[in-house]
Structures are given as C-alpha cells and as structure tokens.
C-alpha cells in the first residue's frame, strides 16, 4: 500500500526532507506558515497554515488522508502537534511534547541528564531569579555559558569569556525577560553535531557535522540560526577520532535509554573537549543546516525508516554515501540583527550547477523569488573531499551573486578546517 506522508514545516531542513522522500513510494503533502517553493514543487499539495496550530495540522492531515507525518521544526513539537496527530490516528515521526522537552526546556534537559547519570553533562545550575544568577557569576570560579531555558532559535546563548565579559553577562540577564536561565561551565573545544534516528529502542546515527553559528567569517559576529556546515566522507570530522564519535554515540544511546518512548530525530550537539565529548544541548529534530548535509547522502529509503518506526519494528541500518558535504547559507543583508528583505534570488535549482539548492524563507512572486528577513536559501556541494564539495558550493553562490545577500565563504575551506585540526591537537597536547 502506498503511503501518504504529511511534512510539517517550510524551511531548508524541510526542503531537504521533501527531496529525500521525493522518489519513495508515497504521496507527499506539506503544510507550513511560509510557502516554500521548493517543497511546493515536489509535494502533491501544500497548505498554508500555522504549524503551531495542532487543530489545523490535524484537519489537513485528515483531509489528505495522511498515514504518516514528519515534523521538521521544534515549535510544533513544543505545542504538542505530535500528540494531536496521534490522537487523530496519524503516526508522526517526532517526539511527543513531554519527550520534546529535551530540547524545548534546557533546564529540564540538564536536570534530566544529571538525574539519569547520562555522561557528558557539564557543571550547571538553573535559576528563575535574575539576581541569584548574577550572584552565581560572581561566585563561580570560571567562565560560564548563559542559556535561556526555552526556545530562542539558536540566538539566545551568551558565553562569558568568548562573546561577553562577566559584567556584560550580568547586564544581559537583568535586561532579558526570560523566566528561567541555565548557567553552565564554558566548554572549550570544537563543536560537533551527530543526528540519531530513533524509534522502538533503535538508535541509528548519521555522520558527524560541524555547524557555524557566527554570522561573519573567522567565527566573528553574533550568533545565527546557522550559516553553514560540513561533513566528511567518513563518519568522523577531520579533527575527530573514531573513539570520539563512538563516545558521543554512547552518550546519545544513554539519553535514549532514559527517555521513555522517544521517537524521531535526536540531535546531539557536542563540544569535543580534551576530555572527550560533552553535551552542549539536545535538539528533538533534524538540524538546520545539518539536515542538508546528512539527508542528501542517505542511501537507505527514509520511507522505510518511517514505516518501521510506525510498525513498532527495529529501524533499518542506515547506509550513507561516502561523500563529503559543504552547506553554505545565503541570508539577507544585515542578518541577524537588522535584516533587509526584498532582494531577488538569482539562482534556482537548475542554475546551481552541481550543487543542491534548498529554499528556506523566501517570498515567491510572479516575477521571481525574493528574500525575507530570515535565512534565504542554502547550497550544498557533495564530493569525495571537503575541498571539492566546498568548490561546488562556492560555484553556486557565484551564480547567486551577493546583491542584498550575505554568505560565509570560509565554511569548508582548507584554512578553516585546518584551524579546527590544530585547535584540537593543541587541546590534547599532541
């Protein structure tokens, strides 16, 4: 029997998901608050609705006869869209609201790890009183990361000793309107993302990816939702060992063991330190941009994963092509602090050449596609080496041009990758 799959979300991550199941034996429908032209061209139907409105999502799922659903972004998970779909008899590949707290509530996340003896948890304290948090900064004997407990789109964290001074950190706390904060030890090392496909106790992991949060080249500027990322042709990144990767997977597995009934994607963001991987945070869905590195190299039919999850079976072993990937985002000029919308996008899926193009937040008009104030589109190069993949991505960005757009051209370049290798070697005393 052919499946009918409903994809919830309209960003670059969801465009990658749509392309992954495009050739599977299913009818694909999608819904989101923004109309993604790339998804709309693939899907049999695209409904504009608020993906954080469980009743609207369920109504559309029932209208199209969905037999499976995939939730892309975190916000629908936070409001219980998976719970609502299940109540309506539609299996959704994503965690229910209670399990999604592993992402949506960072205070819960840290307490959960500590209470269940999950390895890789840094020293932390949680606060619902801003002055108590400021006092802790004064009393703590080292640098701290300041994290709002709730969702902030990857832009709410401030790191003392990196982005802000202790006084600036305290001012940030006092000026913020966050109900709860997590203060935790600043981790020194290199960031690594490993995404796991989880259901029925199965944990199947993808190759490691490194995201680049800072807006400007050389890892300068404010944090963003992610300016681009790369992966290698092996499971590990060039500055990792096999033991590093396996240790991170063990931490994910320990987390899944403690998270009763978890299903969907569990994205572990790790800091690879001199003492091994430590958990920066968990996300309860594919990363954006990391999905655009991972899914194009997935050779196992993603639909088979979804069906096995629904049927209560072990997930199939995942096969990934032995290819490196480099993903680079084009964002509106001034992003993320003062983004300017309205620039015409000059590249499409054909003119991108050998690169894959994934639309994120764009405005499709009669005369073309234009930028909004969020990340616009991403290009991804796939090749035998990171250097070759980077060249493919850069060729696509050259077609796009830079009028009204900003990109980080250094992502995936040899100099930046070597800096990561040298950094880890220095930390380890090699």
N, C-alpha and C positions, 0 to 999 in steps of 0.2 A: 504494500500500500504506500502510495506517495504521501509524504508528509507535507503539512502546511506550516511554515515557520514564520513567526512574527518577531521581527527585530525591533527593539525599543531603543531609540536614541538616534541622533543625526550628526554626529561628529566624525572626525577622521578615523577614530577607533572603530566606529560602527560601519563606515565605508569599507574598512579592511575586513570586518566580519562578513559583510554582504558579499564581497568579492570571493571570500573563502568558500562560501556555500553556494555560490552562483551556479556552479556546474553539478551540484549534488541533485539527487532525485527528490526534489521538493519544490513547492511553490513558495516564494518568498514575498512577504509583505513587511512593511515598515511603518513606524509612527514616531513622530518627534515634534517638538515645538518649533524647530527650524527645518526647512525643507533642504535636504542635501541632494544636489542634482546628480551626484554620482550614484547614490543609493537609489534615487527615484528611477534612474535609467535601468537599473538591474531588477528592481522589485516589480511584482505584478500589480502592486498598489501601494501608495504612500499617503498616509493620513496625517494631516497637521493637527496635533493636539498636544496638550501639556503632558509630558511623560511622567510628571509627578502627580498626575490625577489618576489614582487606581481605577476609579469607576469608568473613566473614559478609555483607558487602556483595555480593560476587560471587555467593554462594549465593542471595541474594534476587533479584539481577538475573537469574540463570538461571531461578529459579523462576517469575518473572513474564514471562519471555521478552523482556527489555529489548533494544531495538535502539539506544537512545541513553541516555546518562546525563548528568546535570548535577550537578556538585559545588558545593555552596554554601559551606561554611566552609573555613577554612585548615587545620584539624587533619587532616582526611582526606588533603589534598594532601601534608602533611608525612610521612605514613606510607606513601604510595605507593598509595592507593586507585585512582588513575587507571591506574597501571602494571598493577595486578592486574586491573582491568576489561578493559584492552586485551589482556592475556594470555589472558583468557577470551573474547575476540572481541566485546566490547561497547565501542563508541566512547563515550568520556567527554569532554565539553566542559570541559576543565580541564587545567592543565599536569601533566606527569609530575613525579615527585618531584625530579628533577635541576633542571628548569626552575623549579619552585616555590620553590627556594632564593632566588629574587629577593625573596621575602617572608620565608621561614622562617629565613633566616640573614642578618642585617643586615650582618655583617662581609663575607660573600660579596658581598652587594649592592653595597657601596661599592667593594670591590676590583674587581668586575666593571665598574662604571661607569668607574673610573679606567683600568683596563687596556684598555677598548674606546673610550676617548675620548668617552664619552657626555656631552653637555653637561649643565649644571645640577647637577653634583656639588659639594657643599660640601667645604671642607678637613676631613680626618678622620684619625684614627689608630685602630687596633684593638689591644686588649690582652687577654691571658689572665693577667695578673699584676695584682692589685688595687693593690699599692704603686706599680707603674710607672704605672698610670692616675692615681693620686693625685699623683704627681710631675708628670705632664703637666699636670694642672690648675694646679699652682703655676707651671709654666714658661710656659704658654700666655698670650698677651697679650690675651685677651678672654674673653667668656662662652662656655660650651660646653653642648651637649646630651649627656646621658649615656644611652646606649641599650644595654640587654641585646641580645646578638646574636640570641637565639631569640625564640619567640613569647611574648607576655605579655598578649594580649588588649587591647592599646591602653593598658595601665595601667602599664608599666614604665619609661617615659621620665621623667627629671628634667632640668629646664632651669635651669642656673645663671644668675642674673640675672632669673629670672622666678618659678620655683617654690622654688628653694633658693639658699642662699649657697654660696660655694666650700667652706667647712668642712662644711656640711650635705651637699654633693655628695660629698665625700670619705668622710663617715660612711656615706652610702648605699652607696657602693662597697664599703667594708670590711665592712658588715653584710650585704650581699647574698651569695647563693650562686650567682651567675651564672658560668658557665665562661668566657665571653668578653664583652667590652664594646666598644662603639664610642663614641668621643668625637669630636664634630664641632662645627664652628663653629655658634653660635647664629644662626639665620636670623631676620631681622626683617622682618615684612610681614603679609600676610593669607593664610591657608591656603585652598587650592582643591583640589578633587578632580576629576579627569577620568578616567572609566572607558572603556576601549577594549575592543571585541570583536575578538578576534584569532584568525586561523587561516589556514593556507596562504599566509602572507605578507601577507594583508589586515589592515588596521587601520582599524576604524570606531569613531569616538569619539562619546560622548554629551555632552549639555550639562554644563557645569561645575556643581558642587555645593559648598556650604560646610557642613562638619560643625561641631558644637560639642561638644568633648570635656569641658570642665569641668562639674562637677556642678551648680553653682549659677549663678543669674542674674548677669549682669555679667561672665561668664567667670571666676568665682571657684571655689575649691574644688579637690578632687582630680580627676585625670583619670578618665574613664569609658570604656566602650566606644562612647560617642556618645549625647548627649542629644537630638539632633535636627539637622535640616539643611534647607537651602532651595536652590532653583534659580530662575532667572528664565525668562521666556518666550523668551529668546534663548539662544544657546549660552554667552554670557558672563554673569558676575555683574555687579551694578551698579558695582563698583569696578574692573572689568577692561576692557581694550580688546580689539578683535578680534585685534590683534597679540599681546597676552598669551596669548590662547587658542591661536593658531596656533603660537606658540613652544613652548608646553607640549606640543602635539601632535607637533611635530618631535622633542622630547626622547623622547616615547613611541615614535615610529617608529624613532629611532636605537637605542633599547633593544631593540625587537623585532628589528631587523636583526641585532643582536649575539646575541640569544637564539635559538639554532638550534632550530627545530621547536616554538616556543612556540605554544600554543593555549589558548583560554579567555578569561577576562577579565584584563586587566592594568590595575590601578587605580593611577594616579599621584597621589600626594598631594604637592602643590607648595606652596612658600611663594612667593607673589608679592612680590618684593622691589623696591627701587628700581632694581635692575639686571636685572629680569625674573624669570621663574620659576626656582626651584631645587627640586631633588627632596628632600623630607623623607624619603619612603620609597615603596616599591612594595608593593602587595598583589597576590596572584595570584588574586583572586576579586572578586566584587561587594562593595562596601562595605555595611556595616550601621550606619547607616541609609541610605546613599546610594542603594542599590538601590530603596528605596521612593520616592525622588524620580524616578529615571530610568525604571524599568520601566513605571509607570502612564502615562507619556507616549509610550512606544514604540509607533509605529503599524505598523512592519514586523512581520510574524509572526516571533516568536522561533524557532518551529519551523523556519522556512525558513533561519534562520541556522545552527541546529544541523545540519540536513541538508546544507547547503552545506559546512560545516566537515568533516563526515564524508566527503563525497564528493570532497574534495580540490579543491573549486571556490573561486573568489573569493567572499567574503561579499557578500551584497546590500548596497546602500547603505541606510543606516538613516534612517528618517523619524521625527521626533519632533513631537508636537503642540506648537504654540507656546503653551504654558501654563506659568505659574509654579507651583511646588510648595512647600509648607511641611510638614515632617515633625516631629512632636513625640513624644518617648518618655515614657511613664509608667513609672516604676521604683518598686520597693518603698521604703518609708520607710527612711532610713538608708543607702541605696545611695550609693557603692560600698563604704564602709568597714565599716558594721555594718547590713547589710540585714535587714529583718524580713519574713518570709514570712507568708502566710495571710490577706491582705486579699482580700475578694471583689471581683471586677471587675464594675462596674455598667454597663458599656457593651458592646454587641455590634455586629455588622456592620449591623444594621438601625437601632438607636437612635443610631448615629454620625452620622446625617443625611447631609449631602452629602460628608462625609469618608470616606476609605477607612480601614478598620481592619485592622492586621496584628498578629496574635499573635506573641509572641516566646517567652519562657519562662514558661509558666503551667501550672497544675495543674487539669485538668478533673475535677470530681467530680460526683456525682449531682445535687447541688443548685446547681451553677454552676461558674464558673471562678475560681480563686484565684491569687494571686501566689506566686512562688517567691523566691529570693534574687537572681535575675538580672533584667535588664530585662524588663518585663512585656508591654507592647504599644505600638504606635505608631499615631498617627492622622495622616493626610495630607490636606491640602487642595489642590485643583487649581483654578486660576482664571486670569484674564487677567493679574493682577498679584500680586506677592508679598503686598501688603497684603490683598487679597481672599482669597488662599489661607490666610493666617495666621488670618483671622477664621473660616474654615470649620474649621480645625484646632482653634481655641480653643472653638468651639461643641461639638465632640465631646468635648473634655476636660471641659467643664462638665457634660456628661451623666455622664461617668465619676466626677466628684467627686474629692476629694483625700483621702478617708479611707484611711489606710495606703499612700498613694501620694505620689510626688514628681514634679513636672514643672518644666521650664524654660519659663515662659510668655513669656520675652522673645525666643525664637527667631523670626525672621521679622518682628518688629515694626519699624516705621519708624525708631525711635530707634537700634536696634542696627545696622540696615543702614546708616543714615547715618553711624554711627560708623566703620564699615568704609570707607566712601567717603572720609570726612575723613582717616582714617589713611593711606590710600594717597596722597591728594593731598598730605599733609604730607611723606611719604617721598619723593615725586617732586619736591617743591618747586614744586607747582602753585600 
